[in-house]
Amino acid sequence: MAQSSVPLVFLVGCSRSGTTLLQSLLAAHSAIWSVPETKFFWYANPRHEPKRQQWGLVSRRLRPSLVKFFADIQHPELMGQWIPLPLPLGYATRHFFGQLQGLTQAQGKGLFLEKTPEHFREIPLIQRYLPQAKIINLVRPGQDVVASLYELSQRYPQTWGVNLTDLDRCIDYWLEAVTVAQAYHQDPQHRVVRYDRLVADPPQVLTDLCGFLGLPFEPSILEDYRSVSPGLVRDRERDYKARAAQGIHSQGSQKFYQVCSPEQQRQVQTRLRDHQLDQCFPGS
């Protein structure tokens, strides 16, 4: 079960918002341990299995995903601690993150950072089963994210393109993520971080974020993150996550004009007109 002495932090946000970069920066801190995306709730939540949802049991998809995950982090022996029965979602959640907290202690670290962007949809489950956890929600200007999502949906139609079937779906996804961030903006366990502010002034944003986590800011993370980043990305993800180790800068605005036609640009700008970050998060 959860090791209360090791705080849990979840980093969430719309995909293509810079979560891998922020994870790398934080994981370079001497007190923080992190791993590639667990996607735990993505596989554990029985949203498409009515009987399991009714009884509060984990999805059938969870066990095979855990086998792969523990192999990826080179701890396959941890599967031996799982009872081969349909487990209650709450128990499975506490057990899984308890295992990761134990590994954090074994690494000599004091805080575990989990990064799965799509977990922004699972904040109610996180708060229900792991009420002491803190949540960092990274938001990035909409047209930058939408352009990146659309580009990947066209390049990888069998993976990214399955759900992001057209430009409107990409816009919908970003709007959903930002709406969630707005809903929790004032929650004391929740911190919204703007990507544009992060790349404009990394020391200031990271100092504030470390304070939220109860840690001192370490200037060395601004260089060390480059060596940490590769260990947080699976081999199959490297093609579209490689930029996280290339520097703290934004190329999104230019990509918007490169990827989207003039007509598509107008479509995006019209739908996002009332959802600029300055409007959504005044004072942030």
C-alpha positions in Angstrom: 0.0 0.0 0.0 1.0 3.6 -0.4 4.2 4.8 1.4 2.9 8.0 3.0 6.5 9.3 3.5 6.9 9.6 -0.3 4.8 12.3 -1.8 3.1 11.6 -5.1 2.8 14.2 -7.9 0.9 13.8 -11.1 1.9 15.8 -14.2 -1.0 16.1 -16.7 -2.2 18.1 -19.6 -3.2 17.9 -23.2 -0.7 15.8 -25.2 1.9 17.9 -27.2 1.8 20.6 -24.5 5.4 20.1 -23.4 4.8 17.6 -20.5 7.9 15.5 -21.4 10.1 18.6 -21.2 8.6 19.6 -17.8 8.9 16.0 -16.5 12.6 16.0 -17.6 13.3 19.2 -15.8 11.7 18.1 -12.6 13.1 14.6 -12.7 16.6 16.2 -12.9 16.0 17.4 -9.3 18.0 15.5 -6.7 14.9 14.7 -4.7 12.6 13.5 -7.5 12.3 10.1 -9.2 10.2 9.5 -12.3 9.6 6.9 -15.0 8.1 6.7 -18.5 4.3 7.2 -18.7 2.5 4.6 -16.6 -0.9 5.2 -18.3 -2.3 3.5 -15.2 -5.7 5.0 -15.1 -6.1 4.8 -18.9 -5.9 1.0 -18.5 -7.4 0.6 -15.1 -10.6 2.6 -15.5 -13.3 0.2 -16.7 -15.2 2.9 -18.6 -16.2 0.5 -21.4 -16.9 -2.5 -19.2 -20.3 -1.8 -17.5 -20.3 -4.8 -15.1 -16.8 -4.0 -13.8 -17.7 -0.3 -13.6 -20.8 -1.2 -11.5 -18.7 -3.3 -9.1 -15.8 -0.9 -8.9 -13.3 -3.3 -10.4 -10.3 -2.6 -12.6 -10.5 -3.1 -16.4 -9.4 -6.3 -18.0 -6.8 -4.2 -19.8 -4.9 -3.4 -16.7 -2.9 -6.6 -16.1 -1.3 -6.9 -19.6 -0.4 -3.2 -19.5 1.3 -3.7 -16.1 3.4 -6.6 -17.4 4.7 -4.4 -20.2 5.2 -1.4 -17.9 7.2 -3.3 -15.2 9.3 -4.8 -18.0 10.0 -1.3 -19.4 11.3 0.0 -16.1 13.3 -3.3 -15.6 11.3 -4.5 -12.6 9.3 -7.4 -13.9 9.4 -9.1 -10.5 6.8 -6.6 -9.2 4.1 -8.4 -11.1 4.5 -11.2 -8.6 2.9 -8.9 -6.0 -0.4 -8.7 -7.9 -3.2 -11.1 -7.0 -4.5 -12.8 -10.1 -8.1 -11.7 -9.5 -10.3 -8.8 -10.6 -9.3 -6.2 -8.1 -11.2 -3.2 -6.7 -10.0 0.0 -8.5 -9.1 1.7 -5.2 -7.0 -1.2 -4.0 -5.2 -1.5 -7.3 -4.5 2.2 -7.4 -3.0 2.3 -3.9 -1.1 -0.9 -4.5 0.5 0.2 -7.8 1.5 3.6 -6.6 2.7 2.1 -3.4 5.1 0.0 -5.4 6.4 3.0 -7.2 6.8 4.9 -3.9 8.8 1.9 -2.7 11.1 2.1 -5.7 11.4 5.8 -5.1 12.7 5.1 -1.6 15.1 2.5 -3.0 16.5 5.1 -5.4 17.2 7.3 -2.4 14.7 9.9 -3.6 11.9 11.7 -1.7 9.2 12.3 -4.2 7.7 10.3 -7.1 6.6 12.1 -10.2 4.1 10.4 -12.6 3.6 11.9 -16.0 0.7 10.7 -18.2 -0.9 13.6 -20.1 -4.3 11.9 -20.5 -4.6 11.5 -16.7 -6.1 15.0 -16.7 -9.4 13.1 -17.4 -8.8 11.0 -14.3 -8.3 13.7 -11.7 -11.5 12.7 -9.8 -10.1 9.2 -9.4 -6.7 10.5 -8.3 -8.3 12.7 -5.7 -10.6 9.9 -4.5 -7.9 7.2 -4.1 -4.8 9.3 -3.5 -6.1 12.4 -1.7 -2.6 13.6 -0.6 -1.3 13.7 -4.2 -0.5 17.0 -5.9 -1.3 17.7 -9.5 0.6 19.8 -12.0 -1.4 20.7 -15.1 0.6 22.1 -18.0 -1.3 24.2 -20.5 0.1 25.5 -23.8 -1.5 28.0 -26.3 -4.1 26.2 -28.3 -3.0 26.8 -31.9 0.5 25.4 -31.1 -1.0 22.3 -29.6 -3.6 21.8 -32.2 -1.1 22.1 -35.0 1.2 19.5 -33.4 -1.7 17.1 -32.7 -2.9 17.4 -36.3 0.5 16.8 -37.7 0.9 13.6 -35.7 -2.6 12.4 -36.6 -1.6 12.7 -40.3 1.8 11.1 -39.8 0.7 8.2 -37.6 -2.9 7.5 -38.6 -2.9 4.0 -37.0 -2.1 5.5 -33.6 -2.6 9.2 -33.1 -5.1 9.3 -36.0 -7.5 6.8 -34.4 -9.1 9.3 -32.1 -7.8 12.6 -33.6 -9.5 11.9 -36.9 -9.6 15.5 -38.1 -8.7 19.0 -37.2 -11.9 19.6 -35.2 -11.1 16.5 -33.0 -7.7 18.0 -32.2 -9.4 21.3 -31.2 -11.9 19.5 -29.1 -9.2 17.6 -27.2 -7.3 20.8 -26.4 -10.5 22.5 -25.3 -11.4 19.6 -23.0 -8.0 19.7 -21.3 -8.0 23.4 -20.8 -11.6 23.3 -19.4 -10.4 20.7 -16.8 -7.4 22.9 -15.9 -9.8 25.8 -15.4 -12.0 23.7 -13.1 -9.1 22.9 -10.8 -7.3 26.2 -11.1 -8.0 27.3 -7.5 -7.6 23.8 -5.9 -4.7 24.1 -3.3 -3.4 20.6 -4.4 -3.4 21.7 -8.0 -1.0 23.9 -9.9 -1.5 25.2 -13.4 1.7 25.9 -15.3 1.8 27.8 -18.6 4.2 26.5 -21.2 4.7 29.9 -22.7 5.8 31.2 -19.3 8.0 28.2 -18.7 10.1 28.7 -21.9 10.2 32.5 -21.4 11.6 32.3 -17.8 12.5 28.8 -16.8 14.2 29.7 -13.4 11.2 31.7 -12.2 8.6 29.2 -13.2 10.6 26.2 -11.8 11.4 28.0 -8.6 7.7 28.6 -8.0 6.9 25.0 -9.0 9.5 23.6 -6.6 8.0 25.7 -3.9 4.6 24.1 -4.6 6.3 20.7 -4.2 8.0 21.7 -1.0 11.5 21.5 -2.5 14.3 24.0 -3.0 15.0 25.1 -6.6 18.2 23.5 -8.0 19.6 25.6 -10.9 21.5 22.5 -12.1 18.2 21.0 -13.4 18.3 23.6 -16.3 21.3 21.6 -17.7 20.9 18.2 -16.2 17.5 17.6 -17.7 19.0 16.9 -21.1 20.7 13.7 -19.8 17.6 12.7 -17.8 15.1 13.0 -20.6 16.1 9.9 -22.7 15.4 7.6 -19.7 11.8 8.9 -19.5 10.9 8.0 -23.1 10.3 4.5 -24.4 12.0 3.5 -27.7 8.7 3.5 -29.6 8.1 7.2 -28.5 11.4 8.7 -29.4 10.5 9.9 -32.9 7.9 12.4 -31.6 9.4 13.1 -28.1 13.0 13.8 -29.1 12.7 17.6 -28.8 12.4 17.4 -25.0 16.2 17.1 -24.8 17.0 19.7 -27.5 16.5 22.9 -25.5 13.9 25.0 -23.8 12.3 26.9 -26.6 9.0 27.2 -28.5 8.6 26.5 -32.2 4.9 25.9 -32.0 3.7 29.2 -33.5 5.7 28.7 -36.7 4.5 25.1 -36.9 0.9 26.3 -36.9 1.5 28.2 -40.1 3.5 25.3 -41.7 1.0 22.5 -40.8 -2.3 24.3 -41.3 -3.6 25.7 -44.5 -5.0 29.3 -44.4 -8.5 27.9 -44.2 -7.6 25.6 -41.4 -5.8 28.5 -39.6 -9.1 30.4 -39.7 -11.0 27.4 -38.4 -8.7 27.0 -35.4 -8.5 30.7 -34.6 -12.3 31.0 -34.8 -12.9 28.1 -32.4 -10.2 29.2 -30.0 -11.0 32.9 -30.0 -12.6 32.8 -26.5 -10.1 30.4 -25.0 -6.8 32.3 -24.9 -4.7 31.5 -21.9 -4.7 35.0 -20.6 -8.5 34.8 -20.5 -8.7 31.3 -19.1 -6.1 31.8 -16.4 -6.0 35.5 -15.5 -3.1 36.4 -13.3 -1.2 33.2 -14.0 
